[in-house]
Amino acid sequence: METLDTGTGIVSSGEYLTFTLGKEEYGIDILKVQEIRGYEAPTRIANAPPFIKGVINLRGVIVPIIDLRIKFNLGEPSYDQFTVVIILNIGKRVVGAVVDGVSDVIQLDNENMRAAPEFGSILDTRYILGLGTLDDRMIIVVDIESLMSSQEMALMDEAA
């Protein structure tokens, strides 16, 4: 994966798995994805924040499940046949992210990437690497590693 310093931040070009949350399309580094699974209700953990849906047993590994729609405050989630869990390898940890659906794997080059706009304190953009454009699609590229290993997500270690 190649990086481009735009002066306002670092935007990466490379391959991204795209997924939907509501009407928006997001992308994450394909190298962080281990597998994609259908949604199954996880085992709840007492006193976990609302975005931590619980844990599942994935071939002997206990995996915390995070609902990104709740984490990003995108309304009440609904779980249907299109809802999937993206199993991610983040550092030395395996984490599941619930999304509304997976689109495809795309290639974004430097000319298709823009730095995330600054919104000041109104909107938290620290986990957005940038915006990618592909034909008529706008993809919000998420720094999934920073998001999953951030201070507020450290609650996963305590809960699991």
N, C-alpha and C positions, 0 to 999 in steps of 0.2 A: 504494500500500500504506500502510495506516494503522498507527501504532504506539501501544502502550499501555504506560506505565511502571507496573509493578505494585509497585514498591518493591524488589523483589528482582532486577529485570532488565527488559529490554525485550522484550515479546512482540508480534509483528506479526500483524495480521489481513490477509487477502487470499487470493489464489488460489495453491494449492500442487499440484504434481505429486506424487502418492503412489506409492511403490514398496515392495517387500518385500525384506527381508533375513532369511532364515529365516522365523520365525513372526511377526516384528514388522513393523509398517507405519510408514514414514517419509514425511515430506513436505519438499519443497524449493520455494523460491520459483519459480513458473512463469516469471518474467521472466528467470531465469538459464539456462533450457533453450533450446538451439538446435534440437536434434532428438533423436529416439530411433531407435537402430539395433539390428539383430540382432547378437549377439555373434559376432565373428570373432577368431581367435587373433592377438594382436598380435606384432610383432617384439620379441623380448626385448632388453633393454639390459644389458650386463655391469655387475656390481656394484650394480645397483639394489636397493632394499629390496624385500622380498617383496610388499608391497601394490601396487607399481608393476609391472603385468603387462607393460609394454612400450609401444610406440608404433604408431600406424596412420597411414597417409597418407589424409587426408580431403580430397579435391579439391585436392591440392597443399599442404595444411597438415599438418604433423607434429603429431599429437595424442597426448600422454601418456595412458595408460589406467591408472586406479586401480581396484583391486578393493575396494569398500567393506566386503565381508564380512571380508576379511583385515584391513583397516585398523581395523575395529571389533572384532576378535577374536571373530567370531561362528562359529567353526568352519571346517572345510575346505570351500572352495567346490566346487560341482559345476556344470558348464556344460551346459545342455540347450536345448531349443527355446524355453523361456520366458526364458532369460537374455538381458538386453539391456544396451546401453551407452547411457547418457544423455549426450549431448554438451552441455557447459555452456560458457557464456561467462562467465568469471570475470575481471573487470578487463579487461586487454588480452590475455588468454590463453584458448585453447580447450583444454578438458580433458574426457576421457571417464571416466565412472564406471560400473563394472560392478555391476549389481544383479540379484537373482533374478527380478524381474518388475516391470512397471509396472501400477499399478491404474487410476487415473483422475486427473482434475483436480477438486479440491474447493475450495469457498469456506469459509474459517474466519473467523468474526467474533470480536470481542473477548470476547463471552460464552462462546465455545467454546474459548478459549485459557487455559492456566494456565502460570505460570512453571515452569521446570525445577526439580525438587526438588534440594536440596543434599545431597550424599553425603559431603562432606569430601574427604579424600585417597583414599578407597577407590575412587571411580569418577570419571573425568574427564568432566564435563558441560559443559565450556566451549564446545563446538560445538553444544549443544542450546539452541535458542531457547525452547522450551517444549513443552507437551503439548496437542494439540488433541483435542477429542472431537466426534464426529459420529455420531449415533445410538448404536449400541453399539460403535463403533470408537474406538480410542485411537491417535492418530498422533503420533509423535515428530518434532517439527519441527526440522530440522537447519539451522544457519547454514552453508550450503554454501560461501559465499564465504570466511568465516573459516577453515573447515576446509581448503579448497584453497589458501589463501594463507598458511597457518600455517608456523611455523618448520620443523617436520618435513617438510612437504610441499614446502618450498623445494628439497628434494633432486630434485624433478622437473626443475627448471631445469638442474641439473648433469647429470642422467641423459639428458635429451633434448637 
